[in-house]
Amino acid sequence: MFLLLFMALFGIIGTQFQDPELTRAGTVEFDLPPWQTIDYRVKGEDRSTFSVLGTDSLGRDVWALTVMGTPLTMYVGFLAALIGMVIGTILGFVGGFTGGIIDNFFKSLADILITVPVLMILVVVAVTLKASVDVTQQAIIIAAFVWMWPLRAIRSQVLTMRERPYISVAQISGANVFELIFLEMLPNLLPFLAASFATAVAVAMLTTIGMDALGLGPQNQPTLGNTIYWSIKYSAPLNGLWWWWTPPVLALALVFGSLYLITAGLDPLANPRLRRQV
């Protein structure tokens, strides 16, 4: 969690001290190596700054791209995962608790949509909206295809929990449906929901990076995936421009590593079989 918080603060605080003009093409000299003083012009005024990570073949500062792109990429992942988890949790609780036709409808809908090739649909949608899509719209598009997995996982948990004795006792005591869900079931599922959310964030971020790396993300915003896309397009690995593609890859590795560690830490709490015997 500290590692994830560090990466979030790195982007949020870093953007306050970073000139966004340096992320625009043609602002600085091309293909400068790291640790160089660079000159650029903003609104007719000449300025200079120290470039920690050098510049790319589009005339942009790589440090500025990394600082500005990290919070954007994390924003897409967290927003898409949050929307998907909320939809999946609500439908999972409603279907698993009520059962019958409603449960069968939600389960069948999720089973059908899971078999659909999501990447192909995302490519079609992204190509259609490419001219106007931004990171928020990209997150909503991705969220529309990630809610099925939380629904199935939470539904299975609810089906198990509703048969347990303490739920029967609560029903006999006069608890209504909302009290059963929010006071009895939901608190017991919090570790499971937290672990599922961390996994959903990783999946959503991987999806958005895949879209960006294919050139299907928002082209007007410097996400980490876009930086990787342009480095591939200009053959940065083959041309020895290691400072162009290494920083976004390392930033993504730290974010994914933190999400994996969070999931691994919550797993013993969410999975009774892995709980340590005291």
C-alpha positions in Angstrom: 0.0 0.0 0.0 2.9 2.4 0.7 4.4 1.6 -2.7 1.1 2.3 -4.4 0.7 5.5 -2.4 4.2 6.6 -3.3 3.4 6.1 -7.0 0.1 8.1 -6.7 1.8 10.9 -4.8 4.7 10.9 -7.3 2.3 11.8 -10.1 -0.1 14.0 -8.1 2.6 16.1 -6.5 5.0 15.9 -9.4 2.4 17.5 -11.8 2.3 20.6 -9.5 6.0 21.3 -10.2 6.1 20.2 -13.8 5.5 22.4 -16.9 2.9 20.6 -19.0 4.3 22.3 -22.1 7.2 19.9 -22.0 4.8 17.1 -22.9 3.9 18.7 -26.2 5.7 17.7 -29.4 8.4 19.9 -30.8 8.9 21.8 -27.5 12.5 20.8 -27.0 15.4 19.4 -28.9 15.1 15.8 -30.2 16.7 12.6 -28.8 18.8 14.3 -26.1 20.2 11.8 -23.6 19.5 12.1 -19.8 21.1 14.8 -17.5 21.0 17.6 -20.0 20.0 21.3 -19.8 17.3 21.9 -22.4 15.8 25.1 -23.8 12.1 25.6 -24.8 9.7 28.4 -25.6 6.4 29.0 -23.9 4.1 31.8 -25.1 7.0 33.6 -26.8 9.2 33.3 -23.7 12.5 31.4 -23.7 13.0 29.1 -20.8 15.5 26.4 -19.7 15.3 23.4 -17.4 17.3 20.4 -16.4 16.1 17.2 -18.1 16.6 14.2 -15.9 15.5 11.6 -18.4 16.3 13.3 -21.7 14.0 13.9 -24.6 12.3 11.8 -27.3 12.1 11.8 -31.1 9.0 14.0 -30.9 10.7 16.8 -29.0 9.2 16.1 -25.6 10.8 15.8 -22.2 10.6 12.1 -21.0 10.6 13.1 -17.3 7.5 15.3 -17.9 5.8 12.5 -19.8 6.5 10.1 -16.9 5.3 12.5 -14.2 2.2 13.6 -16.1 1.4 10.1 -17.4 1.6 8.1 -14.2 -1.5 9.7 -12.5 -3.4 9.6 -15.8 -2.8 5.9 -16.2 -3.6 5.1 -12.6 -6.8 7.3 -12.9 -8.1 5.2 -15.8 -7.3 1.9 -14.0 -8.9 3.0 -10.7 -12.0 4.6 -12.3 -12.7 1.6 -14.6 -12.2 -0.8 -11.7 -14.4 1.2 -9.4 -17.2 1.4 -11.9 -16.9 -2.3 -12.7 -16.7 -3.3 -9.1 -19.8 -1.2 -8.1 -21.9 -2.7 -11.0 -20.6 -6.2 -10.3 -21.2 -6.0 -6.5 -24.7 -4.7 -6.8 -25.7 -7.2 -9.4 -23.9 -10.0 -7.6 -25.7 -9.2 -4.3 -29.1 -8.8 -5.9 -28.8 -12.0 -8.0 -27.2 -14.1 -5.3 -29.5 -13.0 -2.5 -32.8 -13.1 -4.4 -32.2 -16.1 -6.6 -34.7 -17.3 -9.1 -35.3 -15.6 -12.5 -33.3 -12.5 -11.6 -30.2 -14.5 -10.6 -30.4 -16.7 -13.7 -30.7 -13.6 -15.9 -27.7 -11.9 -14.4 -25.6 -15.1 -14.4 -26.6 -15.9 -18.0 -25.8 -12.3 -19.1 -22.3 -12.4 -17.5 -21.6 -15.9 -18.9 -22.5 -14.6 -22.4 -20.5 -11.4 -22.2 -17.4 -13.2 -20.8 -17.2 -15.3 -24.0 -17.2 -12.1 -26.2 -13.7 -11.1 -27.4 -13.4 -7.9 -25.4 -10.2 -6.6 -27.1 -11.9 -6.8 -30.5 -14.9 -4.8 -29.3 -12.6 -2.3 -27.5 -10.6 -1.8 -30.7 -13.8 -1.1 -32.7 -15.1 1.3 -30.0 -11.7 3.1 -29.7 -11.4 3.5 -33.5 -14.9 4.9 -33.6 -14.3 7.4 -30.8 -10.6 8.0 -31.3 -11.0 11.6 -32.4 -12.9 12.7 -29.2 -12.1 10.1 -26.5 -10.4 11.2 -23.3 -9.2 9.2 -20.3 -12.5 9.3 -18.5 -14.4 8.0 -21.5 -11.7 5.4 -21.9 -12.2 4.3 -18.3 -16.0 4.0 -18.8 -15.5 2.0 -22.0 -13.2 -0.4 -20.2 -15.6 -0.6 -17.1 -18.4 -1.8 -19.4 -16.4 -5.0 -20.0 -14.9 -5.8 -16.6 -18.0 -6.0 -14.3 -18.8 -9.6 -15.3 -15.9 -11.1 -13.3 -16.8 -9.3 -10.0 -20.4 -10.3 -10.5 -19.6 -14.0 -10.8 -17.2 -14.0 -7.9 -19.4 -12.0 -5.5 -22.5 -13.9 -6.5 -20.8 -17.2 -5.5 -19.8 -15.7 -2.2 -23.4 -14.5 -1.5 -24.9 -17.9 -2.4 -22.7 -19.5 0.2 -23.2 -16.8 2.9 -27.0 -16.7 2.7 -27.2 -20.4 3.8 -25.0 -19.8 6.9 -26.6 -19.9 10.4 -26.0 -16.3 11.4 -28.1 -15.2 8.3 -30.9 -17.4 9.4 -30.7 -16.0 12.9 -30.8 -12.5 11.6 -33.8 -13.3 9.4 -35.7 -14.8 12.4 -34.8 -11.7 14.4 -36.6 -9.6 11.9 -33.8 -8.1 9.8 -34.9 -6.9 6.4 -33.0 -7.4 3.1 -30.9 -4.2 3.4 -29.9 -5.0 7.0 -28.9 -8.5 5.9 -26.8 -7.2 3.0 -25.2 -4.2 4.6 -24.9 -5.3 8.3 -24.3 -9.1 8.0 -22.9 -10.0 4.6 -21.0 -6.9 3.3 -18.7 -6.6 6.4 -17.6 -10.2 6.0 -16.9 -9.7 2.3 -14.7 -6.5 2.7 -11.4 -8.3 2.5 -12.6 -10.3 -0.5 -13.9 -7.1 -2.2 -10.6 -5.3 -1.5 -8.6 -8.1 -3.0 -11.0 -8.2 -6.0 -10.7 -4.4 -6.4 -6.9 -4.6 -6.5 -7.1 -7.3 -9.2 -9.7 -5.3 -11.2 -7.4 -2.2 -11.1 -4.5 -4.3 -12.5 -6.7 -5.7 -15.2 -8.2 -2.3 -16.1 -4.7 -0.7 -16.3 -3.4 -3.6 -18.4 -6.3 -3.1 -20.8 -5.8 0.6 -21.1 -2.1 0.2 -21.6 -2.8 -2.4 -24.3 -5.2 0.0 -26.0 -2.7 2.9 -25.8 0.2 0.8 -27.0 -1.8 0.0 -30.1 -2.4 3.7 -30.7 -6.1 3.4 -29.8 -6.0 5.5 -26.6 -6.6 9.3 -26.2 -3.8 10.9 -28.3 -4.0 14.3 -26.7 -3.1 13.1 -23.2 0.4 11.8 -22.2 -0.5 8.5 -20.6 2.3 5.9 -20.0 0.8 3.7 -22.7 1.0 6.5 -25.2 4.6 7.1 -24.4 5.3 3.4 -25.0 3.3 3.5 -28.2 5.3 6.4 -29.7 8.6 4.8 -28.5 7.7 1.7 -30.4 6.5 3.7 -33.5 9.9 5.5 -33.7 11.9 2.3 -32.9 13.4 3.6 -29.7 14.6 0.2 -28.6 16.4 -0.4 -31.9 17.8 3.1 -32.0 19.3 2.9 -28.5 16.9 5.5 -27.0 16.6 3.5 -23.8 15.7 6.6 -21.7 12.5 6.9 -23.8 10.8 3.6 -23.0 12.5 2.5 -19.7 10.9 5.1 -17.3 7.2 4.3 -18.2 7.9 0.6 -18.1 9.5 0.9 -14.6 6.6 3.1 -13.4 4.1 0.5 -14.6 6.2 -2.3 -13.0 6.1 -0.5 -9.6 2.3 0.0 -9.8 1.6 -3.6 -10.9 4.0 -4.9 -8.2 2.2 -2.9 -5.5 -1.2 -4.2 -6.7 0.1 -7.8 -6.6 1.5 -7.3 -3.1 -1.8 -5.9 -1.9 -3.7 -8.8 -3.4 -1.3 -11.3 -1.9 -1.5 -9.7 1.5 -5.3 -9.6 1.5 -5.6 -13.2 0.1 -5.2 -14.9 3.6 -8.0 -12.6 4.9 -10.3 -13.2 1.9 -9.7 -17.0 1.6 -10.5 -18.9 4.8 -8.3 -21.8 3.5 -5.2 -19.6 3.6 -5.8 -18.1 7.1 -3.1 -18.8 9.5 -4.0 -21.0 12.5 -3.5 -19.1 15.7 
